[in-house]
C-alpha cells in the first residue's frame, strides 16, 4: 500500500503527467496570480524533484522539520511534497498569527527554517534570530543545524505538525503521520452516496487553509489519490465565489458554516447555477441554511465530523444517508470506527440521550490511524486517551438508525467559522492588559459564523476613561497585539465581578447562559465590525 503523500503523488505523476493538479481561474482574483494558474502533475513533479535535492544537499531529511508560511499558493504544494519525499515534516503556519503566537509555534516545533511568501519576508526576517532562519521560496536554503538522512519516511513517520486549539490555553501541536493522511484521504474519497467520486475527473475547490487537516488531508491528498485537481483559493470571497467555481470546472466544493450563510444573503447571479458541482463538504453548516442552500443552488451539502486528532480513522458523514431536514446530523460513523456515548460518570447512555462521544479504532490498536500524540505533552496525550478511548469533548446523541447528531461541547471552546478557539487562550491575552483585572470568555450563538467570542471583563484601576464602547474598543485593539483577529472578543460586557463557585472557579455554565442573554437583549457591546477592521489592517 502506498503509505505517504509523496509516494502517492509520484505514482500519479508518472501515470498521468499531463493531467491538471493545481488550478485557479482568473475570476478567483488572486493578488499573486491575477491571470490564474494551471499546473499539471508533471509540472509539479519536476519542481518537486529539483527542490527535494536542494533540501537534501542542505542536510535536511527524516526527522527534521521545516515551517511553511506559503498560504494556499502553488509553492506550498511543491515544498510540502518535496519535503515529504525526503522525510521532512512540515509545520504549516497560519498567516494571521501575531508575533507571540508565531514564536510559540516555532519554538514548540523547533523548526530551524521558515519558508515565507515574499510579502512577509521583511516583517519576519528577525522573528527569532539565532533560532529560525526566514527565507523566500527562491532563496538559497540554509544548511540544517544537524545532518539528517534524506529518505522517504515509513507509514508512521511524521508528515506534518498541525496546531489545534485545545481547552487548556495554548494550542497543542498534533503529530500527524504519513499513514494518517492516507487514511483520511481514503475515507474522503470513499464516502459514497452523493459524495461518490470518479478517478481522474474530479476537481475540488477549497477556500480552507492548508494548515487545517480538512484542506491538507481531504482536498489535497484526496485529489491526488483520485488523480483529480485542486483549486486552492486564498480565502472565501463571496463576490467571486460562483465565478471561480464555474470557471475552474469544480465538481466538489468545501465550505464551513459561515459560507452558506453569507451566500444566501447575496443577490442571485447567473454563475450560481452554471456549475458542475456534485456536492459540498460543509461541516458545521446551520441546518436551516443547509435546506435553503440545497434548494437555491442545487448542491447537496454533506455534513461530517472529525477532529485533527481523529483524522480519517474516527469520522462521520451524511453522504449516504437520509435524515430529517432541519436537524444537526453529523452522519454515520465510518466502518472500522468504534464509539461510545457516555454520561459524566462514564456510563453508556440510551439511544436519543446526549452524552460525550468517545472513539477509537476497532482491532488490536485503538490508536491506529489517529494522531501520533501531542508534541512534548505526553501527559495531555494520555489524558485524552483515558481508559483506552479518545475523549472528544463533543456531546452527541444517536438515533435508532445509527446516525449521530451534534448537541453541544464539553470543552471550553468557541467554534467560530470553523476555527476552534480556546477560551483560556483569549482570557490569557486579556490578562496581559493592565486595564483588565479579570475576564471570563465563552461562546455565544452567531447566525453567520456559528459562534462568536464573548468576554465578561472586570476592569482594573488603570482602565481608560470614556464610554463603554470606547473602553471596549481600546481593550480589544490592544488584545490584538497578542492573538489573531478571529480570537478577539466580538462581544464585551463590563461587570463588577464574575460568577465563581465556592472554590473560586468560574461558573462556565452560568457565564454561557448570561452571555447568550446579553446578546439576545442587546445589552452587550458589539465589536464584530472592529474585529473585521483589525483583520483588514493585518
N, C-alpha and C positions, 0 to 999 in steps of 0.2 A: 504494500500500500504506500502511495506517495505520502510522505509524512512531514513536509514543510511547505510553506507558501512558495519559496523559490523553486523547489523541485517540481511542484505543480505547474508553476509558470513556465519553467523550462520545457516541460512536456508539451504544453500548449503552443509555445512559441516555435518549437521545431516542427510541430504538426501543421500549424496554420499561421505562418509568419506574416501573411498579408491581411489577416483579419484585424479589424479595429479593436484596440484595447482601451484607449483614452479618447474621449470625445467631448468637445464643448462647442456649441454653435455661437456665432457672433451675437445672436439675440440674448445670450446669457449676460452680456455686458460686463465681462471680466476686465478689470482695470489692467491686469498684467497680460491679457491676451484679448484685446478688443476685437480681433478678427476670429476669435475662437481657435481651436486646435483639433487635430486628429492624428493620433499616433497608433501605428499598428503594433502587434505583438513583436514582430521582427525589429521594428524601430527601437522599442524599449529594451528588447533582449540585447541588442548591440551596445546600447548605452550602459546597461547593467553589467555586461561583461567587462567593459573598459573601467567602469567605476569600481567594481569589486577588486580588480587588480591593483588599483591605486590604493585602496584601503589596506589590502593585504601587504603591499610593499611598505606601508607606513607602520606595520606591526599590529594591526587590528585583526581579531579573529574570535574563535569560540571562547566565550566567557567575558568578552568586553561589551561595553555599551556606548552608544552614540545618541545624543539628543538631537531631535529634529524639530525646528520651528519653520515648517515649509507649507503650512496651511493645507489646502486640498489641491495644491498645484501639481502639475505632472512630475516635477522634480521629487516630490515626496515619494511617489511610487518607485521611481528609479533608485533613489537612495535606499528605500526600505528593502527592495528586492536584492539590490547589490550587497547590502549588509547581511541580509538573511542567507545569502549564498555562501558567505564565509563564516557563518555562525555568530555574527554580532547582533545583539539585541538593540532594538530602538526604544527611545523614550520620546514619544510624540508630545510636543508642548502646546498647550492652549495659548494662542497669541494674545488673549485678553488678560492673562495673568499679570498682576502687579509685581514689582520687584521682589518683595518679601516672599510672595508665593512662588515665584520662579526660582529664587535661591533655595527655598526649601526643597523643591523637587530635584534641582540639580545636585544639591548636597546629598539627598537621600539616594539618588541613583548612582552617584559617584561616576558620572559620565564626564570624561576629560575634554570632550569636544561637543560643541553645539553648532549645527549647520543651520543657518538662518537665511531668510529671504533678504534681498538686497535692501529693501526699505527699512529694515530693522537693524542693520549692521552697525551704524553709527551709535545708536542708542545702546546696543548690547555689548559692544566690544569689551568694555571693562566691567561687565556684570559680576564677575568673580575672578579677579586677576590671580594668577598663580595656580588656580584650580581648574578653570574652564577656559578653553580657547574657543573663541567665536569666529567662524569663517563663513564666507559665502559659498554658493553652490559651485562656482567656477574657480575658487581659490585653491591654493596648494593645501593638501591635507597634512596637518602637523603630525609628527610621529607620536605613536602611542607611548605613554609613560612606562608601560610594561609590554613585553613581547607576547603575543598570543598566536596560536596556530590557526591559520585560515583554513577552515573546513566546514562543510555543512553540518549543522548540529543534528542530533537524533530527534526522535519524537518528543522526548521530554526536555530538550534543550530550550532555554529561554528565548523566546522570539520577540517579545515586547514587554515593556513595563508601562502599565496604564494606571493612572491615579484616579481614585474614586473617593468621593466624599462619604466618609462613614459617619457614625453618630458620636464619635469621640473627639471631635475638633479637627485636627489636622488631617488632610487627605491621606489615605492609605495607598501604598504602591502595590498593585496586584501583579504578581509574576505570572505571565501567560506563556505557555509553551507552544512549540510548533504544532503539536497534535491538538491543542486547544483550538487553534484557528481552523484546522482541518475539520474537526468535529463540528464546529459552529457552522462552517460553510456547507457541510454535508446536510445538517438539519435544514438550513435555509433553502437549499436547492431541492429538497425532497418533501416539502410540506404537503404537496399535492393539492387537490381541490382547486379553488380559484387561483392558487399560487403555483400551479403546475408550470414548470419551465422546460424549454426545449434546448438541446445542445446547439451551440453555435449561432443562436439567433436572438438572444436576449440582450437588451440594453437597459441598464439600471442607472437611474438618475438619483443623486442624493445631495442635499444641502447640509447633511450632518457631518460633523468634523471627524477627521481620521484619528483623533486622539480618543475616540469612543469605540467600543467593541462593535456597535451596530454597523458603522460605516466600514471599519477596518476588516472585521471578520465576515460580516454578511455580504455587504456590497462588493468590497474589493476581492476577497478570497473567493466568495461565492461566484462572482462573474468569471474569474479565472478558471474555477473548477468547471463551469459550463461552457467555457470558450466564448463568453459574452464580452460586452463592452461596458465601461464605467463612464458616467457623466458626473464628474466631481465638481459641483458648484462651490463657490466660496462661501456663500450664505444663502438663506432664503430671501428672495426678492419678489414680492407679490406682483409687481407690475410686469416683470419679465418671465414669471413662472411658467405660464402656459405656452408662451412662445418658445422657451427653452425646451420644454417637453416635446412640443410638436416638431421643432426643427432638428432635435437630436434623434428623433425616432424612438424615444424611450418606450419600453414595454413594461417597465417596473419603475415605480417611484417610491421613495422613502420620505416619510414625514413624521412629525410629532404633533401632539395635540394642538399646539398653537397655530400650525399651518392651515388646517381646515378652518379653524375659527376665523383667521384673517381672510382667507379666500372667499368665504361665504359672505363677507361684508363688501366684497368688491363687485363693481358692475359687470355684467356679462360681456364677454369678448368672444369673437369667433373661434379663437385658438383653443378655448376651453373644451370644445367638442371635437377639435381637429387633432386627435391624438390616437396612439396605438396602445395605450396603457391597458394592461390586463388586470393589474391590481396595485394597491398601495399598501406598503407595510407601515402601519401607523400606530405604534404602541402609545397608549395614553390619550387617544382621541376621545373627546367627550361623546357620550352615547347619543346625545341629541344631534351633535354636529355630524356624526357618522351617518345618520339617517338622511340628513339634508344633503351632505356631500355626495353620497352614492346616487341619490335621485337627480341632483343637478348635473353632475359630471359623468355619470355612467361608469364610475370606477369603484369597485368593491374595496373596502378598507379591511385589511387583515390585522386583527389585534394579536398581540403576542406579549409574552412576559419572559424576562430573563434578567440576570444580573451579570455584571462584569465577572464576579466570582464564579457563577454557574456556567457561563458560556453556553455552548450548544448541548451540554450533557443534561442539564435540567432546564427545560424551556417549554413554553406552551404556545399554541397557535389556534386561531379560529378558522384557518384556511379551508378545512374540510368538514366543517360542522355548521349547522344552522342553530340559531338560538333566538330568544325573544328580543326583538329590537328595543333599544332604549335601556338595556342592562349593560353594565360594565363587565362583559365576559372577556376573560383573557385566554380562554380556549382549553384545548385538550392537552394534557401532558404528553410529551413525545415518548415513543417506545424506548424502553430501557431506563426511564426515569422513575425512581421510587420516591414516594412522597407521603407525608402525614400532615394533617391539620390538627393542631393541638391547642388546648386551653393553657392558662397561665401555670397550671400545675404539671403540664406535660402530658395530660391525658388526651386521647383521641376524641374529637368532638363528633357529634352526629351529623349526618348529611343535612346541609342547609344552615348549619350553625357556623358563624365566623370563628376563626382561630388562626394562629400563626402557621405559616407554611414552612415545613421542614423538608429538605430534599437531599437526595444522594443518588449515586449511580447504582443500578442493580448489579449484582455479581459480587465477586470477591473483594473488589477495591471500590469502596463507596466514593472515593475522590477521583476516580478515573474520569479524565476529560474536563475536570474543574480547573480553577486557577491553582497554581502550584503553591500559593501561600502569599502572605503579606511580607514584603521585603523588610528585614530587620525587626520583625514583630511576630515572633513565634507564639507569644502569649495570646495575641489577638487572633491569630490563625486557629489555635487550638480551642479558644473560646467560641469561635464561630462554628466549630465542628463538635461542640459538646455532645456527648452521647452517640457519636458516630453519624450524626445528621448535620447538614449545613442549615443554620438558623437564618432565614431570610429577613426576618423583621417585618415581613408583609403579612397582613391579615386578609385571608380569603375565605370563601366557602365553596362547597361543591354542590352540584345538583344530582339528581338521580341518574343522569346520562353520563356522568363522569366529567362534565365541564366545570372549570373553575371560574370564579367571579371575584374581582378585586373588591375589597371592602375598606381597608384603612392601612396605616402603618404603625408599627410599634416603635420604630426608631425615631429619633428626633431629627427628621429630615424634611426639607422643603423640596418638592419636586416641581421645579419651575421650567417650563418649556423644554422638558426632557433632561434638565440638569439636576443632579442630586446636590443639595446644598446642606451642609451640616449646620444646625442652628448654633452649636458650640463654637464653630469657626467664626460665625458672624458676631456672636457675643464676645469672643476674644478680641476681634478687631475693634469693636466698640469700646472695650475696656482699655484700649490704648489711648483713648481720647481723654484729656484732663477734665473735660466738661461732663463726662459720663461717670456717675457714681456706681450705677448698676444697670443691668438690662436683662430682658428676657425676650428671646426670639422664638417665633412659632410660625407655622404655615397658616395661610388663610385661603379660602377658595378664590379663584380668579377665572372669570368666564373665558378669557383669552389665552392665558398661559397655564391653566390648570391650577396652579397655586402661586402665591406671591409671598415674599418675605415680609413679616410683620414684626415690629420691635416695640415693646414697652420700655421706656427709658426713665430712669431716675437720675435727674441732673445733679451734678456736683456743685461745689461752691464757686467754681470758676466758669459756670455756664454763662454764655453770651447773653447780652440784653436783646430785646426785640420781641416781636410777636412769635407765637408758636411755629408758624410756617418758616420764618426766617431762622429760628434756632434749629429746627429740624433740618432744614436745607444745609445749614452750615455744618452740622454734625455729619450728615451723610456725605457731603462733599469731602470732608476730612477723612472719613472712613474709607473713601475710595482710594486713598493712598496705600491702603493695606490689602484690600481684597478686590477681586474683579467686579465689574459693574453689576453683573447678574446676581451677585450675592448680597448686594446692598439692600437695606430695607425699602420696600415700596410703600409701606405704611408705617407711621410712628404715632404713638400716644405717650405723652408725658404723664407720669404718675408719681405720687409721693413715696410709694412703697410697692414691692412686688409680693404676690401671694406665695407664701412658703409654708412648709409643713413644720411640725414641732421639732424636727431635726434640721431645720433651716434649708431644706431642699426645695427648689422651685416646684410649684404645683403645676406641672406641664399641662395636664388635662384642663384645669381651670383656666390657665393662661390661654389655651387654644380657644376655649369657649368665649372668653372675654374678648379676644381679638376678633373673632368672627362677628360678634355682636356689634363691636365698634365700627367695623367696616359696613355692616348692614345698616346701622343707624346713621352713618355718615359723620361720626364724631372723630374718626381717625384722620390724621394728616396724610393726604395722598401725595406721594413723592414719585410716582411711576414715571411722570414726564421728566423729572430730574434725572432718574436713572438712565433714560434714553439719551438725554443730553450728555451725561458723563460718558456713555458708550461712544457716542459720535466724537467726543473730544479726545478719545483714546485713553 
